[in-house]
Amino acid sequence: MNGTSLIRWNSLWAALGAHGDPMPVRARLIAAYSEPHRHYHTLGHLAECLTEFDAVRTLTENPNAIEAALWFHDVIYDPRSSDNEHRSADFAANYLNDAAVSATLIATVRQLILATQHHPGERTGDTALLTDVDLAILGQPVLRFQQYEEDIQHEYAWVPPAPYAEKRGALLAAFLARPSLYATKYFREKYEAQARINLAESLRRLQPPATSL
């Protein structure tokens, strides 16, 4: 039951103990992930995250909270904004509260969504698994990773090339400087080596060509 199927969403809704019709919420999510300015943060990204999550579901403490966080984690995505994760977390909390989901579960979902800001620091438990799922794209085969980089650049097409290269390069360099890109053994073993190759090559491409004297 991979992907963003209706059956999957309805099963999650029931597992969360949510009340009311799940269809309007799903419709709002689908519409958000289908916005025309998105090229990477789309339903495709959501489906990939859910597929990655399915492989580690048995390793989690609260799989329903993680799955809910994945559905909502990019519902608000404005590349010109720096508070997308906070707004997505608030969006999730509001909708789940309206559905009478328990306050404890809502707080957990909100915390998980905020973790997708990917700030440096120790990540453990379900937070580690969720953030590793979100970063799984970094360790994909070369062609898939290159498509990801192109999609991100399209989302930031309003930024001139030089500033984009500088900012993107700084972000990738910061990731490469981490002792480990992934917080869990599963994702480290699966993606760490390829992710570092991908990031290093992308960083090389972003650097301005050397000028000869």
C-alpha positions as CSV (number, residue, x, y, z in Angstrom):
1,M,0.0,0.0,0.0
2,N,2.7,2.4,-1.1
3,G,2.2,5.9,-2.4
4,T,-0.5,8.4,-1.5
5,S,-3.5,6.1,-2.1
6,L,-6.9,6.9,-0.8
7,I,-6.9,3.5,1.0
8,R,-3.6,4.4,2.8
9,W,-4.9,7.8,3.9
10,N,-8.2,6.4,5.2
11,S,-6.3,3.7,7.1
12,L,-4.1,6.3,8.7
13,W,-7.1,8.5,9.6
14,A,-8.6,5.6,11.5
15,A,-5.4,4.7,13.2
16,L,-5.0,8.2,14.5
17,G,-8.4,8.0,16.1
18,A,-9.5,10.9,13.9
19,H,-13.2,11.8,13.7
20,G,-15.1,13.2,10.8
21,D,-14.7,12.8,7.0
22,P,-11.1,12.2,6.0
23,M,-11.7,13.2,2.4
24,P,-11.6,17.1,2.7
25,V,-8.3,16.9,4.6
26,R,-6.8,14.6,2.0
27,A,-8.1,16.8,-0.8
28,R,-6.4,19.9,0.8
29,L,-3.1,18.0,1.1
30,I,-3.3,16.8,-2.5
31,A,-4.0,20.3,-3.7
32,A,-1.1,21.7,-1.7
33,Y,1.4,19.2,-3.0
34,S,0.2,19.8,-6.6
35,E,0.8,23.6,-6.5
36,P,2.4,24.7,-9.8
37,H,5.5,26.3,-8.2
38,R,6.6,23.0,-6.8
39,H,9.0,20.8,-8.7
40,Y,10.5,18.6,-6.0
41,H,8.2,19.1,-3.0
42,T,5.4,17.4,-4.7
43,L,3.2,14.3,-4.4
44,G,6.2,12.4,-5.8
45,H,8.3,13.4,-2.9
46,L,5.6,12.5,-0.5
47,A,5.2,9.1,-2.1
48,E,8.9,8.4,-2.0
49,C,9.0,9.3,1.7
50,L,6.2,7.0,2.5
51,T,7.9,4.2,0.6
52,E,11.1,4.8,2.5
53,F,9.1,4.8,5.8
54,D,7.5,1.5,5.0
55,A,10.9,-0.1,5.1
56,V,11.6,1.0,8.6
57,R,8.0,1.1,10.1
58,T,8.8,-1.8,12.4
59,L,11.7,0.1,13.9
60,T,9.6,3.0,15.0
61,E,8.0,3.8,18.4
62,N,4.9,5.6,17.0
63,P,4.5,4.7,13.3
64,N,1.1,6.5,13.0
65,A,2.6,9.8,14.2
66,I,5.5,9.5,11.7
67,E,3.2,8.7,8.8
68,A,1.0,11.6,9.7
69,A,4.0,13.9,10.0
70,L,5.1,12.8,6.5
71,W,1.8,13.6,5.0
72,F,1.8,17.1,6.4
73,H,5.5,17.9,6.5
74,D,5.6,19.9,3.3
75,V,1.9,21.0,3.0
76,I,3.1,24.6,3.2
77,Y,5.9,25.2,0.8
78,D,6.9,28.7,-0.2
79,P,10.6,28.8,-1.3
80,R,10.7,32.5,-0.5
81,S,9.7,31.8,3.1
82,S,11.8,30.5,6.0
83,D,9.0,29.3,8.2
84,N,7.4,26.6,6.1
85,E,8.0,23.8,8.7
86,H,6.4,25.9,11.4
87,R,3.4,26.7,9.2
88,S,3.1,23.1,8.1
89,A,3.2,21.9,11.8
90,D,0.5,24.4,12.7
91,F,-1.6,23.3,9.7
92,A,-1.4,19.7,10.8
93,A,-2.1,20.6,14.5
94,N,-5.2,22.6,13.5
95,Y,-6.7,19.9,11.2
96,L,-5.9,17.0,13.6
97,N,-7.4,19.0,16.5
98,D,-10.6,19.6,14.5
99,A,-10.7,15.8,14.0
100,A,-10.5,15.3,17.8
101,V,-7.1,13.5,17.7
102,S,-5.5,13.3,21.1
103,A,-3.4,16.3,22.2
104,T,-0.4,14.1,22.9
105,L,-0.4,12.6,19.4
106,I,-0.9,16.1,17.9
107,A,2.1,17.4,19.9
108,T,4.2,14.4,18.6
109,V,3.2,15.0,15.0
110,R,4.0,18.7,15.3
111,Q,7.5,18.0,16.9
112,L,8.3,15.6,14.1
113,I,7.3,18.0,11.4
114,L,9.5,20.7,13.0
115,A,12.4,18.3,12.9
116,T,12.4,18.4,9.1
117,Q,14.2,21.8,9.4
118,H,17.2,19.5,9.6
119,H,19.2,21.7,12.1
120,P,22.5,20.2,13.2
121,G,22.4,18.2,16.4
122,E,21.7,14.8,17.8
123,R,18.6,13.0,16.5
124,T,17.2,9.9,18.2
125,G,14.2,7.6,18.0
126,D,11.4,8.5,15.7
127,T,12.8,11.9,15.0
128,A,16.0,10.2,13.6
129,L,14.0,7.9,11.4
130,L,11.7,10.7,10.1
131,T,14.6,13.0,9.2
132,D,16.5,10.2,7.6
133,V,13.5,9.4,5.5
134,D,13.2,13.0,4.4
135,L,17.0,13.0,3.5
136,A,16.9,9.7,1.6
137,I,16.9,11.6,-1.7
138,L,20.5,12.5,-1.1
139,G,21.6,8.9,-1.4
140,Q,19.7,8.0,-4.5
141,P,21.5,6.9,-7.7
142,V,23.2,9.6,-9.6
143,L,20.5,10.3,-12.2
144,R,17.8,10.5,-9.6
145,F,19.9,12.9,-7.4
146,Q,20.6,15.1,-10.4
147,Q,16.9,15.3,-11.2
148,Y,16.3,16.3,-7.6
149,E,19.0,19.1,-7.8
150,E,17.4,20.4,-11.0
151,D,13.9,20.4,-9.4
152,I,15.2,22.3,-6.4
153,Q,16.8,24.9,-8.8
154,H,13.5,25.3,-10.6
155,E,11.8,26.0,-7.3
156,Y,14.4,28.8,-6.8
157,A,14.3,30.1,-10.3
158,W,13.6,33.6,-9.0
159,V,17.1,33.7,-7.4
160,P,19.9,34.8,-9.8
161,P,22.4,32.1,-10.7
162,A,25.4,33.4,-8.7
163,P,23.6,33.9,-5.3
164,Y,21.8,30.6,-5.8
165,A,25.1,28.7,-6.3
166,E,26.6,30.4,-3.3
167,K,23.7,29.6,-1.0
168,R,23.1,26.1,-2.3
169,G,26.8,25.4,-2.1
170,A,27.0,26.5,1.5
171,L,24.0,24.3,2.4
172,L,25.6,21.2,0.7
173,A,29.0,21.9,2.2
174,A,27.3,22.1,5.7
175,F,25.8,18.7,5.1
176,L,29.1,17.2,4.0
177,A,30.8,18.6,7.1
178,R,28.6,16.6,9.4
179,P,30.1,13.4,10.9
180,S,27.2,11.5,9.5
181,L,24.4,12.6,7.2
182,Y,22.0,10.0,8.6
183,A,21.2,9.4,12.2
184,T,20.2,5.7,12.0
185,K,22.2,2.6,11.2
186,Y,19.7,1.5,8.5
187,F,20.0,4.7,6.5
188,R,23.7,5.1,7.0
189,E,24.4,1.7,5.6
190,K,21.9,2.2,2.7
191,Y,22.6,5.8,1.6
192,E,25.6,7.5,3.4
193,A,28.3,6.6,0.9
194,Q,26.3,7.5,-2.2
195,A,25.0,10.6,-0.6
196,R,28.5,11.9,0.1
197,I,29.4,11.2,-3.6
198,N,26.3,13.0,-4.8
199,L,26.8,16.0,-2.6
200,A,30.5,16.4,-3.4
201,E,29.7,16.3,-7.1
202,S,26.9,18.8,-6.9
203,L,29.1,21.1,-4.8
204,R,31.8,20.8,-7.5
205,R,29.3,21.8,-10.2
206,L,28.1,24.8,-8.2
207,Q,31.6,26.2,-7.8
208,P,32.6,28.9,-10.4
209,P,35.2,27.8,-12.9
210,A,38.8,28.6,-12.2
211,T,40.2,31.5,-14.1
212,S,43.6,31.3,-15.7
213,L,46.1,34.2,-15.5
